[in-house]
Amino acid sequence: MFDIIGPIMIGPSSSHTAGAARIGKIVRNIFGERPDKVEIELYESFAKTFRGHGTDIALVGGLLGMDPDDSRLADSLNMARQQGTEILFFPREEKAEHPNLVKMKLYKGDRKLSVTGISIGGGSIQISELNGFKISLSMGTPTFIVVHQDISGMIAKITSILSESNINIGTMTVTRESKGEKAIMIMEVDQSDIGNITKRLREVPHVYNVGFFD
């Protein structure tokens, strides 16, 4: 029923607004902190209607941690400026793999993150690229995103906590900025009932941020 009716959101479009807000929020969780600068490349339909359909404010609202139904979305651009985050939009004319595609590049000091997201309709999204690596995350599956320091044994520590709680990992992607720097672990799991696992993962030394999306 909700696939037909659509998500609870601030309009006007489930694809251009609700989906965009979800992409922004997931990108912020992957980055793990407030960026100093964000470059947003919009393609095809996103590029043509991003201001008229509120895609710009939705993406930035998501980056600020807002959900698609947050009443503050309309003021997200001003809020980002007040927090000291520079936002730059680049509508592109090139063809893309999907008509609702955005590539977001986040910067803070020497850190950089590149994420490509697709809004596939009804507020549903996919993440198709992370730091140049092709991935396929529907975000319709329970998913952990762990930002951590790239040190020996981190994968074993994280996965052992899930194993102890009988949480099965379906797919897993790990990427890092460079040796010893920040890394990102993305795990799609079979269960949505995870108890206090997010809290336990955050307590692991050298873990910076943990997000869980159901």
Phi, psi and omega in degrees: 000316182289335174296328180277312183290321182102173184282161170286123190200166164271122188291189016260350191229133177293324180283313188273341183245298182297313179297320180296319179297320179294320177299312181301318182293321179292320178299318178298318179295323178294317181292322173088356180199169180289125178282155174279329185212141178226126173255125185243112179261122183249138184237148174051240184299321177301318183292326185280329189234017191295330177277317182295327182259006176076018179296324181296311182290330180290315178300315181289322176301317176300319178299332178273002177095011182276149173272167181300338181259014181285125182293347181275356183307319184299337182253014188296324181296317177295320180296321178297317179297318180296330179276355177090019178260123178275127181245125179236130179252138180228092174293128182253149179263348182293153174291149179230170182288346180209147183290342178243073186238139177224140174244123184246131178242119183250141182228140170207110185061234178272355182279144176215139177225133177240126181225134174252127180237152180231132174262113191262003176115145178066019182087356178278148183223168172223146171254120189249349181208140179220112181052041178086352179268129177286124177226173178218094178245118180280339184058014171262357178253142177307126189222130170264137171237116184243122175258125187211168175281142181280090177228160182298135174092356183296317180299318180296319181296316182293311184291332179292326177295318177294319181297320180298333180260013179058035175264120184267133179270123178276309176223155183214135177230133177232129176222154181223156179291311175192170184303126177084354181264197181289143179231162182232127179245123179242123184231119171271130185239168185274341187249144173261341177271099188248000178060230183261023185299319180302316178298317180295320179294323180294336181277352179291130178304140178076012171265127183267323184202145177227127174238147176230129181237125183249000000 
